[in-house]
Amino acid sequence: MKRFYKQVTVEAAEGGFAVKLDGRAIRTVGKRTQVVPTHALAEAMAAEWAGQGEEIDPQAFLFRDMADYAIDVVAQDPASVIGELLPYAETDTLCYRAEPDEAFAARQRLMWEPLLADAETRLGVRFVRVSGIMHKPQPPETLARLKVELEGLGAFQLAALRNTASLAASLVLGLATLRPDADIDALWDAANLEEDWQAELWGKDAEAMERREKRAAAFAAAARFAALAR
């Protein structure tokens, strides 16, 4: 699609801020008025539009797409989105470890245990650690507490969490990205620990590294979206 606008602006709107193209408001995919909660997020979304050349690249609108999802899907039915997120806690990557005598288990304990223990302390829950690949259920009270935590999040945080939790295969890591002091690079390294371990053992593959970089960028973008919407 060719670029059809010249000027990109951000204006106050009912309920927040809106990006406008040549003075015209933008609609979401679901045909709702696109209003976001903070000026900072609106400015970041405006930069996506302003950065387009003569041809519009649909893949360049990461923030717009997450905002549309927050408005069209999460805000309309947050309970369904929370229901999609909770399974990431039931099979959280941080809980599944190699056998204790394996070298990889030591690396997992070093990188994952502090993150998991911190989540247990902050949330007041207990996670079951599993050696091997056989599934073990998490305590019902842990899942119930996590559900309450998710219910306390806004639509834009849940939209970002949907991306970070799925990319990390971990609700614990996804929730950690929402903290103001989050080290996003370190959290992604934790999420990608097994792949990085394999690369250390067998060497780096160019295609695998390219996929890692793209997924890392998507993870960071979702975390930044949540921070800008805060």
C-alpha positions in Angstrom: 0.0 0.0 0.0 1.2 3.5 -0.9 1.6 6.1 1.8 -1.6 8.1 1.8 -0.9 10.7 4.5 1.7 13.5 5.0 1.3 14.6 8.7 1.3 12.5 11.8 0.2 14.1 15.1 -0.7 13.0 18.6 -3.7 14.6 20.3 -5.6 14.3 23.6 -8.7 12.3 23.2 -11.5 11.0 25.5 -9.9 8.4 27.7 -6.3 9.0 26.6 -4.4 10.0 23.5 -4.8 9.3 19.8 -2.6 9.3 16.7 -4.0 11.2 13.8 -3.0 11.1 10.1 -3.6 14.5 8.4 -5.9 15.3 11.3 -8.0 12.1 10.9 -8.4 9.6 13.7 -7.3 6.0 13.2 -9.7 3.1 13.7 -8.6 -0.3 15.1 -9.0 -3.5 13.1 -12.3 -3.9 14.8 -13.4 -0.4 13.7 -13.2 1.1 17.2 -11.6 4.5 17.9 -7.9 3.9 18.6 -7.2 5.6 21.9 -4.2 4.6 24.1 -3.7 5.5 27.8 -0.5 7.5 27.7 1.0 10.2 25.6 4.3 8.2 25.5 2.7 5.2 23.8 0.8 7.4 21.4 4.1 9.1 20.4 5.7 5.7 19.8 2.8 4.6 17.6 3.0 7.9 15.8 6.7 7.2 15.1 5.7 4.0 13.4 3.5 5.9 11.0 6.0 8.7 10.5 8.8 6.3 9.8 7.1 4.8 6.7 8.4 5.5 3.2 6.4 5.8 0.0 5.3 2.2 0.5 3.7 1.2 3.9 5.3 -1.9 5.5 2.5 -3.6 7.6 5.2 -5.5 9.5 6.5 -2.3 11.0 3.5 -1.6 13.2 4.2 -3.6 16.3 2.8 -1.1 18.8 -0.3 -0.4 16.6 -1.0 -4.1 16.4 -0.7 -4.6 20.2 -2.9 -1.5 20.8 -5.6 -2.9 18.5 -5.5 -6.2 20.3 -5.8 -4.5 23.6 -8.8 -2.5 22.5 -10.6 -5.0 20.3 -9.9 -8.2 22.2 -8.6 -7.8 25.7 -10.8 -4.9 26.7 -13.9 -6.6 25.4 -13.3 -10.0 27.1 -10.4 -9.9 29.6 -11.5 -13.2 31.2 -10.9 -15.1 28.0 -7.4 -13.6 27.6 -6.5 -14.4 31.2 -7.7 -18.0 30.5 -5.3 -18.2 27.6 -2.4 -16.9 29.8 -2.8 -19.1 32.8 -1.6 -22.3 31.0 1.8 -20.7 30.6 2.1 -21.0 34.4 0.9 -24.6 34.4 3.8 -25.6 32.2 6.2 -22.7 33.0 9.6 -23.1 31.4 11.4 -22.1 34.6 9.9 -25.1 36.4 11.1 -27.8 34.0 14.7 -28.7 34.7 17.2 -31.3 33.5 18.1 -34.2 35.7 20.0 -32.9 38.8 23.3 -34.6 37.8 23.4 -33.0 34.3 25.6 -30.0 33.6 22.6 -28.1 32.1 20.7 -28.4 35.4 23.4 -26.4 37.1 23.0 -23.6 34.5 19.3 -23.7 34.9 19.6 -23.4 38.7 22.0 -20.5 38.3 19.8 -18.5 35.9 16.2 -19.7 36.6 16.1 -20.3 40.4 16.6 -16.6 41.4 13.8 -15.6 39.0 11.4 -18.3 40.2 12.2 -17.7 43.9 11.7 -14.0 43.4 8.3 -14.5 41.8 7.3 -16.9 44.7 8.2 -14.2 47.2 6.5 -11.3 45.5 3.4 -13.2 44.6 3.2 -15.3 47.7 3.0 -18.6 45.8 4.8 -21.9 45.5 5.9 -23.4 42.2 6.7 -27.1 41.7 10.1 -27.8 40.1 10.1 -30.7 37.8 13.2 -32.8 36.8 12.7 -34.2 33.3 9.9 -33.6 30.8 7.0 -35.4 32.5 4.2 -32.9 33.4 3.4 -32.2 37.1 0.6 -29.9 38.0 1.2 -26.7 39.8 -0.7 -26.2 43.1 -4.3 -25.0 42.6 -3.7 -22.1 45.1 -0.7 -20.9 43.0 -2.9 -20.8 39.8 -5.7 -19.1 41.7 -3.2 -16.4 43.0 -1.8 -15.9 39.5 -5.3 -15.5 38.2 -5.9 -12.7 40.7 -2.7 -11.1 39.6 -3.7 -11.1 36.0 -7.1 -9.7 36.8 -5.4 -6.7 38.3 -3.7 -5.8 35.0 -5.1 -3.4 32.5 -5.9 -4.3 28.9 -2.6 -2.9 27.5 -0.5 -4.8 30.0 -2.4 -8.0 29.2 -1.8 -7.5 25.5 1.9 -7.1 26.1 2.0 -10.1 28.4 0.3 -12.3 25.8 3.4 -11.7 23.6 6.1 -12.0 26.3 4.6 -15.1 28.0 4.2 -16.9 24.7 7.7 -16.0 23.4 9.2 -17.1 26.7 6.8 -20.1 27.3 6.7 -18.7 30.8 4.2 -16.6 32.7 6.8 -15.9 35.4 9.1 -14.3 32.9 6.3 -12.5 31.2 5.1 -11.0 34.4 8.7 -10.0 35.3 8.8 -7.8 32.1 6.0 -5.7 33.5 8.1 -4.5 36.4 9.6 -1.0 36.1 13.1 -2.2 37.0 13.0 -5.2 34.6 16.2 -6.2 32.9 14.6 -7.2 29.6 17.9 -8.6 28.0 18.5 -10.8 31.1 14.9 -12.0 31.0 15.2 -13.0 27.4 18.5 -14.8 28.0 16.7 -16.8 30.7 13.9 -17.6 28.3 16.3 -18.7 25.6 18.6 -20.6 27.9 18.2 -24.0 26.4 18.7 -22.8 22.8 21.8 -20.9 23.9 23.1 -24.0 25.7 22.8 -26.1 22.6 24.6 -23.4 20.6 27.5 -23.6 23.1 27.7 -27.3 22.7 27.2 -27.7 19.0 28.0 -24.3 17.5 25.9 -21.4 16.3 23.6 -21.8 13.3 23.0 -18.7 11.2 19.3 -19.3 10.7 18.8 -20.1 14.3 20.6 -16.9 15.4 18.4 -14.9 13.0 15.3 -16.4 14.5 16.6 -15.7 18.0 17.2 -12.1 17.1 13.7 -11.6 15.7 12.1 -13.2 18.7 14.3 -11.2 21.1 13.2 -8.0 19.3 9.5 -9.0 19.6 10.0 -9.7 23.3 11.7 -6.4 23.9 9.0 -4.5 21.9 6.2 -6.1 23.9 8.0 -5.2 27.2 8.5 -1.6 25.9 4.8 -1.4 24.9 3.8 -2.3 28.4 6.2 0.3 29.9 5.0 3.0 27.6 1.3 2.2 28.5 2.0 2.3 32.2 
